């Protein structure tokens, strides 16, 4: 599944990607939570460091989504939206996806934790703070419009697929 198809799928899921009210205040709380995780992970065992490193990065990115007015309760779907922010690059995408795998492995499958570079985590969190603080109205509206378009396209495709399968409204 390519990135756009995955985003479209995410838009159709119950707790997937949706446009909401912009919420800078709650976004800032997520950034502050990321900072706490970043500080705590430096004192933690390797297992908890793997978990906190992921949440430091995830919460700092999710803060940006909240500021823009995007809500998503499916982590994999939230992470698909990284490409909408030009300041985040392929290395950032790889980092957070790797951290998610590490977190899942140690938290749910009791696998051996791996060493993590604190500086990469701090760099990601700082980058998210910078994006959060620098996003302007036009950039926010541009991202919201792109995602709204994808949501509309996904819903239209789903509706057409239901009609093709004879699952329409019966009318």
MOBEL-V482714 format. One record per residue. N is the residue number from 1. SS is DSSP state (H for helix, E for strand, C for the rest). Layout:
N | SS
N | SS
//
This chain:
1 | C
2 | C
3 | H
4 | H
5 | H
6 | H
7 | H
8 | H
9 | H
10 | H
11 | H
12 | H
13 | C
14 | C
15 | C
16 | C
17 | C
18 | E
19 | E
20 | C
21 | C
22 | C
23 | C
24 | H
25 | H
26 | H
27 | H
28 | H
29 | H
30 | H
31 | H
32 | H
33 | H
34 | H
35 | H
36 | H
37 | H
38 | H
39 | H
40 | H
41 | H
42 | C
43 | C
44 | C
45 | C
46 | H
47 | H
48 | H
49 | H
50 | H
51 | H
52 | H
53 | H
54 | H
55 | H
56 | H
57 | H
58 | H
59 | H
60 | H
61 | H
62 | H
63 | H
64 | H
65 | H
66 | H
67 | H
68 | H
69 | C
70 | E
71 | E
72 | C
73 | C
74 | C
75 | H
76 | H
77 | H
78 | H
79 | H
80 | H
81 | H
82 | H
83 | H
84 | H
85 | C
86 | C
87 | C
88 | C
89 | C
90 | H
91 | H
92 | H
93 | H
94 | H
95 | H
96 | H
97 | H
98 | H
99 | H
100 | H
101 | H
102 | H
103 | H
104 | H
105 | H
106 | H
107 | H
108 | H
109 | C
110 | C
111 | C
112 | C
113 | C
114 | C
115 | C
116 | C
117 | C
118 | H
119 | H
120 | H
121 | H
122 | H
123 | H
124 | H
125 | H
126 | H
127 | H
128 | H
129 | H
130 | H
131 | H
132 | H
133 | H
134 | H
135 | C
136 | C
137 | H
138 | H
139 | H
140 | H
141 | H
142 | H
143 | H
144 | H
145 | H
146 | H
147 | H
148 | H
149 | H
150 | H
151 | H
152 | H
153 | H
154 | H
155 | H
156 | H
157 | H
158 | H
159 | H
160 | H
161 | H
162 | H
163 | H
164 | H
165 | C
166 | C
167 | C
168 | C
169 | C
170 | C
171 | C
//
